[in-house]
Amino acid sequence: MRNLVFRLFFIVIFGALLFSYIFPWNSYNIEVPFSGKDYKLGLDLQGGIELDYKVDLEEVKLEEGYNKTKETEIIEGLKSIIDKRIQSLNINDSVLTSASYAGEQHIIVQIPLKGNDSLENNENIQKAKDAIGKVVKIEFKEKRTEISDADIAERKVLAESALKEINTSLYNFTLTADKFKLAYENVEIGETENVSEIFEIETPVSKEIIDTPNGYLILSDLIDNRYSYIFISKTPSNWQAAKDSKGRILNDTYFVNSSVQFNEAFQPMIELVFNSEGTEIFGELTSRLTGQQIAIFVGGELLTAPNVNEPILTGKAVITGSYTAEEARKLSTDINTGVVPAPIYLTSEKTIDSKLGASSLEKLIIAGVSGFIIIFIFLIFVYRVGGLMASISLFLYIILVLTIIKTLGIVLTLASIAGLILSIGMAIDANILIFERIKDELKKGKDLEESTTIGFKKSWTAIWDSNFTGLIVALILFIFGVNIIKGFGLMLAIGIVVSLFSAMWISRILLILISKVVKDKKNFIGL
């Protein structure tokens, strides 16, 4: 009895904590510690844009050793590249999925809208499209030993390029500033009220190049007594392109890929592989730069600058250090983003209005709540106290499913919510099977506690068979269905697994405990 009471106490406390975690407090402007992030909503619920990119695999298919595994690696590599490019823009959370239709491979990028600021949303979408389509290359660089007049002149050209883009681009000043900060070194951006003091200038002038002692300053229009600025230092990068004696620059043309390997001590290291011409260039560079650093840049960003310990003439190099396996994997992935394995082309662009989704969601929630209430009334009317316990178990089941959804960041769509509501109906089916088994045992003259224990044992086979069949269907929908069906299948599968737990553990504890308190068979289970 004590063990049962302890389990009941655990269920109540744990359920209350999970409820505080899954409830959407932010929707009511209430801050609750440890409530986590908001639920991720699909485009059909909050609106946004869907970009469909075709992956051109024609040239890759002609390569020796091409197979489906290689194709999958290419698709996942492209998704990683696109994801990293969008993340660098610091815009709305995006969702990437792959799809196959008409014998073609596609990558779907979904970018949700952000509030009601249509200008900001349009700018974010344009930024994402430009970033995804941008050719981001890997470059190897060596330390700059001297600064020439031509190097300084290049910084003035860079400032002119920034000013031209500010005056002609679809972007606002801040977005252009972000772009140049990401793409070039020694570029500072920000906003301030004290432009004259910081940059030592007499009269601030908007949208012109201001030549200061240390660099070139471009100011935005004055807004709320503050200027946004781009400051391009006259000092060029500390790094310069790594060239061999023939003037060949070591870049993505000569680089094949990066991967994580492990040495004899099981320490992770990053392996770099070059093609035949790259092997020649890299061998000459490492011979000349032994004892110095070679830096790896991707899209203008410095990723790492390892020391060259000895000449490397084999076309394979390893980067060692105090990396964890996860850190090594991330660095390898970041390096590979500079090598696009196959070209992609934007084939369609679809804007999705959230109003229709919001209306459908409201109806879906009303249907779900109404269904739960009807099930609640039915269970209590037919199975009395046992039905009440089953309803409590069902409520805890919903909390558990929402906890999984929120913790794993699963995107909620209309289809996935429909799958959740369907799984609620399937969850109560297990309780009804248990109740009917308990009734059979009670009719044989056994007491409540024994009948409850036997009822759970005898109903397990039927519950397992039906749920296992449903799980197979859900997995088939998830594996072979299109995106909207995948969400439905995933939610159905999660619901089925959790329903087994709630029916055979939570309901079991509640019913066995209540069987020790309620002695009347009719009040217990409606017999």
Secondary structure, DSSP 8 states (H G I E B T S, - for coil): -HHHHHHHHHHHHHHHHHHHHHS-GGGGT---TT--S---B-HHHH-EEEEEEEE--HHHHTSTT--HHHHHHHHHHHHHHHHHHHHTTT-S--EEEEEEETTEEEEEEEEE--TT-HHHHHHHHHHHHHHHHS---EEEEEE-----HHHHHHHHHHHHHHHHHHHH-SS-HHHHHHHHHHHSSSEEEEEES-HHHHHT-SS--BTSEEE-SSEEEEE---BTTBEEEEEEESS--SEEE-B-TT--B-BTTTEEEEEEEE-TT--EEEEEEE-HHHHHHHHHHHHHTTTSBEEEEETTEEEE--B--S---SSEEEE-SS--HHHHHHHHHHHHTTS-SS-EEEEEEEEE-HHHHHHHHHHHHHHHHHHHHHHHHHHHHHHHHHHHHHHHHHHHHHHHHHHHHHHHT--B-HHHHHHHHHHHHHHHHHHHHHHHHHHHHHHTT--HHHHHHHHHHHHHHHHHHHHHHHHHHHHHHHHHS-HHHHHHHHHHHHHHHHHHHIIIIIHHHHHHHHHTT---HHHHH--
